């Protein structure tokens, strides 16, 4: 399946990486690498995470308190958000409307 990442999700990751780099050099790069590895895992196992009530799937990062929310549409995996797990839950759900 093809992996498509919404601009907002890319911006969320970029912002988080920059924030962690300010805290400690190298920490942001670790977040970026973990997100990349998780995206590759999702691409290989897109239907394994459970389908949530709002029709999306989610994978938590192992080290950082972020998760990747995505929706499977046709032959693509659409990454809707790379979001912090303890801030503004599901603020991004309206992004799915653009896929339908």
N, C-alpha and C positions, 0 to 999 in steps of 0.2 A: 504494500500500500504506500501511496505517496504521502509524505508528511508536509502539511501546510501550517505555517505559524502566522497567526494574525499579527499585524503591526503592533497592536497594543500589548500582546504577550511578549514580543521581542523587546519593546520599550520597558516593560516591567522587569525583565531579566537584566537589561542593561543598567537600569536604575539601581537594582539590588546589588549587582556586581560593583558598581561605583561606590555605593554606600559601604559595603564590606571592605573594599580596598582602602577607604578612608580610615576605617577602624584598625585594620592591620594589613599591611602590604602582603599580597599573596592569598588572602582570605577570599577576596572576590573571585579570583581565578579558580579557586577550589569550588566555589559555588557554581561558576560557569561550567566547569568540567563535570560536576555531578549532574547538572541539568542536562548537559549533552548526553551523558551516559544514560540518563533516565529516558530521554527522548528516543534514543536508539532502542532501548528495551521496549518502550511503547510501540515503536514501529514494528518490532518483531512479535509482539504479543498484544495487539490492540484490543482484543475482546476479553482478555483475561480479567482485568479489573471489573468489579460489578457496575452495572448500570444504575446510576442514582436516580432519585425521583424526578429530577428535572431533565432527565435524558442525556446526561453527560457521564463521563468516566473520569476518574481522578487517580493519580499516583503521587504519593508523598515522597519527597526526597528523604534520604536516610539520615543525613547529617544536619542539613539546614531545615528550618521550619517553613519550608515552601512546598507547594504541590503544583502539579501540572494537571490542568483540567482540559479535557479534549472531547470532541464529538466525532463519531465516525459517520461520514456522509458520502454515499456512493463509493468510490474507490479511493477515498482520501481520509486521512486523519487530520482533523482541524484542531490545532492547539488554540484554545480560547483564552487561557490565562496561565501565567506563571506567578502564582499568588502566595502571599504570606499566609500561613495557616491560622494565625491568630488575629488577623486584621480584617475588618469589613467582609464577613463571610458572603460569598456568592455575589459580590458587587458586579461581577462581569457577566452574569447569566444572560443579559439582554443581547450579548454579542452573538448568541446562537441564531437570532432572528435573521442575521445577514446570510446565514447558510441555507436557509429554507426557501 
